[in-house]
């Protein structure tokens, strides 16, 4: 079977597009590749949440926020 290519057109804010292009360049990827990664990841999140309403209510937690919360619980000895 392999991977099929499909054209996806969506409207995004111009500033978001600029950020995505810059991010793709830093990652040495194309904008299309970043879009495909985000689409797959987002769909997995949507399936796990069960609905768009629950997905949006749940929000997205960044790694940094998780690490900061973990650090605040750490007791420093010394």
C-alpha positions in Angstrom: 0.0 0.0 0.0 2.6 2.6 1.0 1.9 6.3 1.8 -0.6 8.1 -0.4 -0.3 11.8 -1.1 -3.3 14.0 -0.7 -3.7 17.7 -1.2 -5.1 19.5 1.9 -6.1 23.1 1.7 -6.8 25.1 4.8 -7.0 28.7 5.8 -4.6 29.8 8.5 -3.6 33.2 9.9 -0.7 34.8 8.0 1.4 35.0 11.2 0.8 31.3 12.0 2.0 30.4 8.5 5.2 32.5 9.0 5.8 30.7 12.3 5.2 27.3 10.8 7.6 28.1 7.9 10.3 29.3 10.3 9.8 26.2 12.5 10.0 23.9 9.5 13.3 25.6 8.4 14.8 25.1 11.9 13.8 21.4 11.8 15.1 21.1 8.2 11.7 20.0 7.0 9.2 21.3 4.5 6.0 23.1 5.5 4.1 20.1 4.0 6.0 17.7 6.2 5.4 19.7 9.3 1.7 19.9 8.3 1.5 16.1 7.9 3.1 15.5 11.3 0.7 17.9 13.0 -2.3 16.5 11.2 -1.4 12.9 12.3 -0.6 13.9 15.8 -3.8 16.1 16.1 -5.9 13.2 14.8 -4.5 10.9 17.4 -5.3 13.4 20.1 -8.8 13.8 18.8 -9.4 10.1 18.8 -8.1 9.8 22.4 -10.4 12.7 23.5 -13.4 11.3 21.7 -14.8 14.6 20.4 -13.6 18.1 19.4 -15.4 19.6 22.4 -13.5 17.3 24.8 -10.2 17.9 23.0 -10.5 21.6 23.2 -11.6 21.4 26.9 -8.6 19.2 27.7 -6.1 21.6 26.2 -2.5 20.9 25.4 0.1 20.5 28.0 3.7 21.3 27.1 6.7 19.4 28.3 8.1 22.5 30.0 5.0 23.0 32.1 5.1 19.4 33.2 8.8 19.6 34.1 8.2 22.9 36.0 5.4 21.3 38.0 7.6 18.4 38.8 10.4 20.6 39.9 8.2 22.5 42.3 7.5 19.2 44.1 11.2 18.3 44.4 12.7 18.8 47.8 16.2 20.2 47.7 18.7 18.8 50.2 21.9 20.4 50.9 
